[in-house]
Amino acid sequence: MSDAMSGSTPDNKTEKQPDMTPDIAPNLAPDMTADSPPRAILRPRASFMLAHPAHFLALGFGSGLSRIMPGTVGTLFGWLCFHALSVRWPLQFTPTLWALLIVVGFVIGVWACDKTGRALGVPDHGAMVWDEIVAIWLVLLLVTPTSFSGELVAVVLFRVFDITKPPPIRQIERRFKGGFGVMVDDIIAAFFTLLVLALWRYL
């Protein structure tokens, strides 16, 4: 009896072959290659943050992973760090050391934010909050000593300038790209904050 009559499967019947195409690089769309620009990562996760020291720093040690107002969360984290370290180790965390940390933090932040922004596919991603942390350190350094309410006013003013970006902050942000642009606009927002506080005190 033939195979067709018996209902058995012919020996030469084409079977589904396993997919032999090379694996596509993770996080890339099927129509993208490894050489294509990375897709924007809208919400970075902890795995991204821990993938490189630059990511860990730029994302504010995790404070930038907040789903709600990461810039404000990063600023509050910077405020907490400044206050906690200054109170716990006042002999070590002197104004001179804080000034040094701010300068070094700015320089390293340019590198970290540039690298992280490229990896995220967004040059000034909202999750990158190291710029807010360094800037609020500068504000707090120059308003200290002051009361808790004085620090709170300084933090709120800084966030207002950082969010609204009045001239020339927005123009500078657009002019300078990469990590330097990310860092410098927050430093200018810090100087605006200090200017308003100085006028408030002496007028």
ZIVENCOR-V881299 format. One record per residue. PHI is phi in whole degrees, 0 to 359 (none if undefined). NEAR is the number of other ideal C-beta (glycine too) atoms within 8 Angstrom. D_LAST is the distance of its C-alpha to the last C-alpha in Angstrom with 2 decimals. Layout:
phi = {PHI & PHI}
near = {NEAR & NEAR}
d_last = {D_LAST & D_LAST}
//
This chain:
phi = {none & 285 & 296 & 295 & 284 & 282 & 83 & 283 & 281 & 300 & 295 & 264 & 293 & 287 & 256 & 293 & 269 & 296 & 290 & 259 & 289 & 295 & 296 & 277 & 302 & 303 & 68 & 253 & 291 & 302 & 269 & 251 & 247 & 297 & 274 & 286 & 299 & 294 & 289 & 295 & 262 & 287 & 230 & 296 & 252 & 299 & 298 & 293 & 300 & 275 & 286 & 204 & 302 & 297 & 296 & 300 & 288 & 299 & 274 & 63 & 59 & 107 & 293 & 285 & 280 & 302 & 284 & 244 & 45 & 300 & 296 & 290 & 297 & 297 & 296 & 296 & 296 & 297 & 298 & 299 & 298 & 300 & 292 & 295 & 291 & 291 & 281 & 286 & 230 & 294 & 284 & 271 & 270 & 275 & 305 & 295 & 294 & 297 & 298 & 294 & 298 & 293 & 296 & 295 & 298 & 293 & 297 & 294 & 296 & 301 & 293 & 295 & 289 & 295 & 293 & 291 & 299 & 294 & 293 & 280 & 82 & 225 & 302 & 236 & 293 & 298 & 284 & 278 & 240 & 299 & 296 & 295 & 295 & 296 & 294 & 289 & 299 & 298 & 299 & 295 & 299 & 271 & 259 & 284 & 277 & 204 & 280 & 299 & 295 & 295 & 295 & 298 & 299 & 297 & 296 & 295 & 300 & 300 & 295 & 298 & 292 & 291 & 278 & 282 & 51 & 291 & 302 & 263 & 299 & 294 & 295 & 292 & 300 & 285 & 285 & 257 & 256 & 71 & 297 & 295 & 297 & 298 & 282 & 289 & 293 & 286 & 295 & 294 & 299 & 295 & 293 & 299 & 299 & 294 & 295 & 296 & 295 & 295 & 295 & 297 & 285 & 254 & 264}
near = {3 & 5 & 8 & 6 & 6 & 7 & 4 & 5 & 5 & 7 & 5 & 4 & 6 & 3 & 4 & 3 & 5 & 4 & 4 & 4 & 4 & 3 & 4 & 7 & 8 & 4 & 6 & 12 & 5 & 5 & 3 & 9 & 6 & 5 & 3 & 7 & 4 & 11 & 9 & 7 & 13 & 3 & 6 & 12 & 7 & 7 & 6 & 11 & 12 & 7 & 6 & 8 & 6 & 10 & 16 & 11 & 12 & 16 & 17 & 16 & 7 & 9 & 14 & 16 & 12 & 9 & 5 & 5 & 6 & 14 & 12 & 8 & 14 & 16 & 16 & 10 & 13 & 15 & 12 & 8 & 10 & 13 & 10 & 8 & 9 & 11 & 6 & 6 & 7 & 8 & 4 & 6 & 8 & 8 & 7 & 6 & 9 & 13 & 9 & 8 & 9 & 12 & 8 & 8 & 12 & 11 & 8 & 9 & 16 & 13 & 10 & 15 & 17 & 12 & 13 & 15 & 16 & 9 & 11 & 14 & 9 & 8 & 9 & 10 & 11 & 7 & 11 & 16 & 17 & 17 & 14 & 14 & 16 & 16 & 15 & 15 & 15 & 11 & 14 & 13 & 12 & 7 & 11 & 9 & 2 & 7 & 5 & 5 & 6 & 9 & 14 & 8 & 9 & 14 & 13 & 8 & 11 & 15 & 11 & 8 & 13 & 14 & 7 & 6 & 10 & 7 & 5 & 6 & 13 & 10 & 8 & 12 & 11 & 5 & 6 & 9 & 5 & 11 & 13 & 10 & 14 & 17 & 15 & 10 & 16 & 13 & 13 & 11 & 14 & 13 & 8 & 11 & 13 & 11 & 8 & 9 & 12 & 8 & 8 & 7 & 6 & 5 & 4}
d_last = {108.46 & 105.73 & 102.04 & 101.29 & 103.94 & 103.04 & 99.34 & 98.27 & 95.40 & 96.64 & 96.06 & 94.39 & 91.88 & 88.40 & 86.04 & 82.25 & 81.16 & 78.09 & 75.00 & 75.22 & 72.11 & 69.58 & 66.66 & 63.53 & 60.52 & 58.40 & 55.57 & 57.11 & 58.50 & 62.29 & 61.96 & 59.73 & 60.88 & 59.43 & 58.35 & 56.36 & 52.56 & 51.48 & 50.70 & 47.15 & 46.70 & 44.55 & 44.42 & 45.04 & 46.79 & 46.92 & 49.97 & 48.02 & 45.21 & 47.79 & 49.79 & 47.76 & 45.11 & 42.87 & 43.01 & 42.24 & 39.12 & 37.88 & 38.39 & 36.20 & 39.18 & 40.04 & 36.71 & 36.95 & 40.24 & 38.55 & 39.87 & 36.67 & 33.33 & 34.20 & 30.87 & 29.06 & 31.84 & 31.53 & 27.79 & 28.52 & 31.36 & 29.18 & 26.75 & 29.85 & 31.30 & 28.24 & 27.96 & 31.75 & 32.50 & 29.74 & 30.90 & 34.60 & 34.78 & 31.84 & 33.89 & 34.78 & 31.66 & 29.39 & 26.30 & 28.75 & 31.12 & 28.52 & 27.42 & 31.14 & 31.73 & 29.02 & 30.55 & 34.06 & 33.16 & 31.84 & 35.00 & 37.36 & 35.50 & 36.26 & 39.92 & 39.94 & 38.17 & 40.32 & 43.50 & 42.60 & 41.51 & 44.89 & 46.75 & 45.02 & 45.64 & 41.98 & 39.75 & 36.51 & 38.02 & 35.81 & 37.52 & 36.23 & 33.14 & 33.08 & 30.34 & 28.10 & 29.06 & 28.25 & 24.92 & 23.76 & 24.97 & 22.68 & 19.62 & 20.77 & 21.66 & 18.23 & 16.38 & 19.19 & 19.37 & 17.76 & 19.34 & 21.52 & 19.13 & 16.42 & 19.17 & 20.23 & 16.93 & 17.05 & 20.69 & 20.25 & 17.59 & 19.95 & 22.88 & 21.29 & 20.72 & 24.11 & 25.94 & 24.56 & 24.42 & 22.37 & 23.28 & 24.07 & 24.77 & 27.81 & 29.16 & 29.07 & 30.70 & 33.47 & 33.94 & 34.40 & 37.05 & 38.40 & 36.78 & 34.30 & 32.97 & 32.73 & 30.71 & 28.43 & 26.87 & 25.60 & 24.17 & 22.21 & 21.07 & 19.94 & 17.87 & 16.26 & 15.49 & 14.01 & 11.84 & 10.42 & 10.10 & 8.40 & 5.63 & 5.78 & 6.00 & 3.80 & 0.00}
//
